[in-house]
Amino acid sequence: METFAGGVINRFKLKGRRDVFFFEDILANFIKECESAGYCKQMEDLARDWMNLTINYLPAAIKKMPVTVVFNIIGKKIWINLGLLDDIKLVKKNDVIYLRTRNECITRVIGKNRFAVGFYKGMLEIVTQSEIENINYKQTVKESEYEYLIKKGKPNINLELKDKKYYNKLIRLRLSNNLTIKNVLKKHIFILKNGNKIYFRGKLVSPVENTLFHLFGNNLILPKELTKISYNFFKGVVSENSTKERKTILLKFLFQSMGWGLIKIKMIKGEQFLIEVMNPPIGLQAGKDNWNFLAMVMLGYLQTINPKLKVEGIENLQTKFTVIYG
């Protein structure tokens, strides 16, 4: 990982890729809430689209490798080192793929979920260049098994990527500041333990390729529930007796050090918060980026200061977005 003010470049993915760190409990429980509300297919499709985009961005030589090499050697090395799972093994028998994982991200928090089914399906579609059908899966918080059928047709993928030169230019913007995940680890504000996992006050913080959050934001399901999940999470890690000023400073510290951009927070008209994020993490998807997901998560945090706060306006620009809460 290469960290800079408000950003994380994942060098371990063969080419630079802008990632962020995020609280795994918030993401996992939001997915669980959506699936519990009947949006299982939407979660599976969203995860599939996410992987279609991110795997498609890899060099052509990687995508042409045997699926066993991509998963059992390249993918395994990356995901274990990032703390996203403890083990993965893929076996291909004729047109059937058997996939086994141990302690995988999201599932280790909420157990059974269709999001993970779509996650692997999206990767397999790009690597095999075939239509993929999930025919069975079993998930527990410790181990999961997936069974996919490789079909003869080409995958139906209608997603467009940003121009690579344009994307690479934007993710390499630098902002002068030393508040990065690397520095806060040195100060033991974030703790590295269990080999390669990062924790903040006992809560797991995981790296995520940030296109996922733009896909969530483009058609945000259950935004009020997302804010509620965020509020309940931060209520457990933010001191109830802390002052408004200290809570505001911690908000800036957390999201900036986790790679969300260079953050400025202002109080306006007494009770309103204006949050400006410079150089936010753009996604790989073509078209406009969407930070609505992040805005609702920040709202949950701010409601630990004032439970009546709401989003009053969002301004999205390519290298900056601004949210007013009041």
Secondary structure, DSSP 4 states (H G I P E B T S, - for coil): -EEETTEEE-GGGSS--EEEEEEHHHHHHHHHHHHHTT-HHHHHHHHHHHHHHHHHTS-HHHHTS-HHHIIIIIIHHHHHHTTS-SEEEEEEETTEEEEEEES-TTHHHH-S-HHHHHHHHHHHHHHHTS-EEEEEEEE-SSEEEEEEEE-SSPP-----BPPHHHHHHHHT-------SHHHHHHTTSSEEETTTEEEETTEEEEEEETHHHHHHHHT-S-HHHHHHHHHHHHHHHS-TT--HHHHHHHHHHHHHHTTS-EEEEEEETTTEEEEEEES----SBSS----HHHHHHHHHHHTTT-TT--EEEEEEETTEEEEEE-
